[in-house]
Amino acid sequence: MGDRWLVLPSPFLGPTAYGPLAERLAATGDWAGVAHLPPAPFMPADVLATFTVQALAERATVLVPHSNAGLYTPAVHAATASVVAAVYLDAALPTPGETRAPLAPPAMAHSVAAMADAGGLLPPWTRWWEEADIGPLFPSRQWRAAVDEGAPRVPASYLTSTLPVADGWTDRPSGYLAFGATYAAELALVAGLGWPTTVLAGHHLALLTDPRAVATATVGLRRACAG
């Protein structure tokens, strides 16, 4: 029986961007799906509960978190008996030994907070950045529009919240796939922990622009962390 892959989308980005990767993972002969998010606006506890319920319902065996979803993965993994491994994609990680993980670095939370409307809601993640920086991450204008439409508006307070970190998460079978050097500190951390790692040349949404390469590397890391 093959693995059952559950891709955990960044709560900032939404599930739309992850469809091509899930299709490629499913093409290996295994089941693959993208977790959905709770109705927006949501807070971290809502996301954690939603991810965990889906991992249990789908009998997921491998979690594939991207970006901010990496912070949720230790708790989801610990709560889901069927999960045997996780492959992190250009993902944020808790600090080993800490019992709570902040959802964003303080400097980022402060700078983004200024974008909130009168109700405290941030614009979609796709509008946090200058066009020159965000535009090249998408394979087409159509994809950019689709992801923008599906990106949730989260409260500014989301970024200053914390998540519980499950004990022993660094010892669970895991691999790390980086897209370039954005998450170099996380890559160095997990390499020091002995996790299998891979670096693909690319950008933070490489899973959307080159899902075949990302899926191939993800499968390779899953095999490596199982061995």
N, C-alpha and C positions, 0 to 999 in steps of 0.2 A: 504494500500500500504506500502511495506517495505522500509527500507532505501536503499539509493544508496551510497555505500562506495567507496571513492577514496583514495587509498593508495598513499601517496607522498613519493617517495624514497629519500634517501640521495643522493644529487648530486655527492658526492664522490664515492658512491657505485654502482649506476645504478639500473635499475628496476629488473634485473634478480632475485635477492635474495628475492623478495617480492611476487613472484608467488604463493608459497604454502600458504601464509597468505591470499591472495585474494581468493584463491580457498576455504579456510575454511570459510571465511566471506560469500562468495556466497552460501555455503552449508546451511546457515541459512535460505535460501529462498529469500534472497535479492540479488540485483545486486552488484557486486564488481569488481573493476579494479585497475590496477597499472598505475599511470601517467608515461608517457615517458619524457625524457629529450630533450632539444634542441640539435642539432648537436654540437659535441665538436670540438674545444675548445669553451667553453661558459663562460659568466660572470653572476653574480647574476641577473641582469635585464633580461637576456634571460630566465633564469630558472623561475623567477617570472611570466613573460608573458606566458610561456608555461604551467605552472601549472594552471594559472588563466583561460586560454582559455579552457583547458580540463575540469576543474571543471564546467565551464559554459556549455560546449557542452554536458557533461554527466549528467547534472542536479544533480550533487552530493548533497547529504544531509548531509553526515558525512565525514569529512577529517580525514585521519589516517596518520599523518606524523611521520617519524622515523629519529632520529639523527639530522643531519644538516637541514633537511627539516622542523623541528619545527620552525626555524627562518622565513620561508616563510609563515607559516600558518596564522598568524594574517592578513596579507595583502590579501591573497587569500580568507579567510573567509569574510573579509569586502567587497570584490568585487563581491561576488557570492551570490545572493539573495536566492538561493535554499539551501545553507548550513545552517543547524540549529545547528550543534554541531561539535566538534573536539575531537578526542582522541589521545593524544600524546604518542608515544612509545619511551621510553628511548631517549628523544629528547632535543636538545638545545632550550633555550627560550630567547627572548629578555629581557632586564632589564626593569621592569615596570617603566613607566614615561619617558623613553628615546624615541626619535623620529627616531633614527637609530640604527640598530643592527649590530655589527661586525660579520663577517662570521666565525671567529675563534679567540681564545684567542691569544694575541700577542706572547706569548712564543711558542705556537704551530706553528703559521705562520712562525716564525723565524727559528725554527728547521727544518721544512719541506721544506722551501725555498731552503735549501742547496741541495736538491735532484733534483732540476729543471735542465733540459737540456739546451743547448745553446739557444734554442728558448723560454725558460721560462716556458716550460710545465713540470708538475710534472708526475711521474709515476702513474699508477693506485693505488688507495687507498690500495688495497690488498698487495702492495709492500712497503708500508711505514713502516711496522713493522717487527720485528724479527719473524721467522717462529714459534718459540716456543710460541709466543703470538697470532699469527694470525691463525695458523693451527687448534687449537681446536674449533674455532668458526664455523667451517663448518662440516656438517654431513658426508661428504665423499670427497675424492680427486676430484671426478667428479664435485661436487658442487663447490669446490674451483676453479677449472679450469674454469667453466662456469661463475662464478661471476667475476673472474679476467678478462676474455675475454670481458665482458660487462661493466666493470668499466671504466668510461671516464677519460681521461687525462685533468686535468684542469690547467689553468695558475696559477703560484705561486701568481700572483696579485689577484686572486679570494679570497684568504685567508685574504688579507688585505683590502678587500672591505667591504662596509656596505649595509644594506637593509633598506628601509623605514618601520617603524612600525606603523600599523594602531591604531588610538585612540580607547580606550575602549576594547582592546582585552582581558584583564583579566576578564572582566565582561561577555563575551560571554560564552554560555554553553560549558564546556570543562571538560575532564578528563585526568588523567596522569597515564600511566602504566610504571613502572620502572622495568628493568631487573637487579636485584642486586643493588649495591650501587654506580655505576659509576656516576649516575646523582643525587646523594643525595641532592646537593644544590638546583637543580630544583624541586625535589620532596618536599623538605621543603618549598620552595617558594609557590608552588601551594596549598599545604596543608594549609598554612597560609591564602591563598586567599579563601579557602573554597571549592576548587575543589575536587570531588571524586578522590581518588587515590588507586592504587593497586601496590604491589611489588611482582614480581615473582622471585624465585631463578633462576639464570641463567646468561647469558652473553649478550653482545651487539647485537648479531645476533640470539637471542632466537627465533625470528619470523621465522627463517629458520630451526633451529634444533627442535623446538617444536611449529609448527604453530597452532596446535589444542588448546593448552593451551593459547597461545597468543590471538587467535581469541575469545575464550570463555571469557577471561578477558576483551577484547576490547568491546564485545557486552554488558557485564555487566556494564562497565563504561559508555557506551553510554546511557544505560537506566538510570543509576544513575544521569548523568548530565542533563538529560531531565526532571527529577523529581523535 
